[in-house]
Amino acid sequence: MDRVEEYRQIILNIFQEYVQIPYAHGDMKDEIIVDREADRYLLMISGWDDGSRIHACLARVDIIDGKLWIQYDNTEDGIATDLERYGVPKEHIVLGFRSPEVRKYTGYAAT
C-alpha cells in the first residue's frame, strides 16, 4: 500500500474512533464526510442540544503532496496526536490552521 493510501485509511480509522464516542447530552451524532478525489476528510457533528440546532465541523484533514494537512481541529487532544499514535511522522503532518510564520515552531512540518 502506498503512503497516500495508508494515510487515507489512517484518517478514516481515527475519525471512526470519534464516531464511536457517544455524546453525554443532546441528540447529536458525528459523521464522516469524504471527498476522495480531492483527498479531503471532515468529521462533522450534527443534531440538537437543549433545543438548539448543532451543525459544525470538528476536524478537517487534507492530503496535499503526500502530507497530512490539519486544516481545522476542534478535538480534545488534537488530531496530530492521533496521527502520531498511528505512526505518522511529524514531518508529514502540517498544522494548516496555524499561520505559516508559526508552523516552523510547532515541531511539525511547515509545509
C-alpha positions in Angstrom: 0.0 0.0 0.0 1.5 3.4 -0.9 1.8 6.1 1.6 -1.1 8.2 0.5 -3.5 5.2 0.5 -2.2 4.4 4.0 -2.8 7.9 5.2 -6.3 7.8 3.8 -7.0 4.7 5.9 -5.4 6.2 9.0 -7.6 9.3 8.8 -10.7 7.2 8.4 -9.7 5.0 11.3 -9.2 8.0 13.6 -12.5 9.5 12.5 -14.2 6.2 13.1 -12.9 6.2 16.7 -14.5 9.6 17.3 -17.8 8.5 15.8 -18.0 5.6 18.3 -17.9 8.0 21.3 -21.4 8.8 22.4 -22.4 12.3 23.5 -23.4 12.7 27.2 -26.1 15.3 26.4 -28.3 16.2 23.5 -29.3 14.2 20.5 -26.2 14.5 18.4 -24.0 12.3 16.2 -20.8 12.5 14.4 -20.5 11.8 10.7 -17.6 11.4 8.4 -17.6 13.2 5.0 -15.0 12.1 2.4 -14.0 13.6 -0.9 -11.6 11.0 -2.2 -10.9 12.9 -5.5 -9.6 15.9 -3.6 -8.4 14.0 -0.6 -10.5 16.0 1.9 -11.8 14.4 5.1 -14.2 16.1 7.5 -15.5 15.0 10.9 -18.9 16.7 11.4 -21.3 16.9 14.4 -25.0 17.4 13.8 -28.1 17.2 15.9 -29.9 19.0 18.7 -28.8 20.1 22.1 -31.3 21.8 24.5 -33.5 23.0 21.7 -30.6 24.4 19.6 -29.5 23.0 16.3 -25.9 21.9 16.2 -24.1 21.5 12.9 -20.4 22.0 12.9 -17.0 20.7 11.7 -15.0 19.0 14.4 -11.9 18.3 12.2 -10.8 18.6 8.7 -7.7 16.8 7.3 -6.5 17.1 3.7 -3.8 15.1 1.9 -1.7 17.6 -0.1 1.5 16.5 -1.8 1.7 13.4 0.4 1.4 15.2 3.7 -1.5 15.4 6.1 -2.7 19.0 6.5 -4.8 19.5 9.5 -7.0 22.4 8.3 -9.3 22.5 11.4 -9.2 20.7 14.7 -11.7 21.1 17.5 -11.0 17.7 19.1 -9.9 17.5 22.8 -6.4 16.1 22.4 -5.8 17.1 18.7 -5.8 15.1 15.5 -2.0 15.4 15.2 -1.6 13.4 18.4 -3.9 10.7 16.9 -1.9 10.7 13.7 1.3 10.2 15.6 -0.3 7.3 17.5 -0.8 5.6 14.2 2.8 6.1 13.3 2.7 9.2 11.0 6.0 11.0 11.4 5.8 14.7 12.5 7.4 15.8 9.2 4.4 14.5 7.3 1.9 16.5 9.5 1.2 20.1 8.7 -0.8 22.2 11.1 -2.6 24.1 8.4 -4.7 26.0 10.9 -1.5 27.8 12.1 -0.1 30.7 10.2 2.9 29.9 8.0 5.1 32.0 10.3 4.1 30.0 13.4 4.3 26.5 11.8 8.1 26.3 11.8 8.0 26.4 15.6 5.3 23.7 16.1 7.6 20.6 15.8 5.6 19.6 12.8 6.1 20.2 9.0 6.0 23.8 8.0 4.6 23.0 4.5 
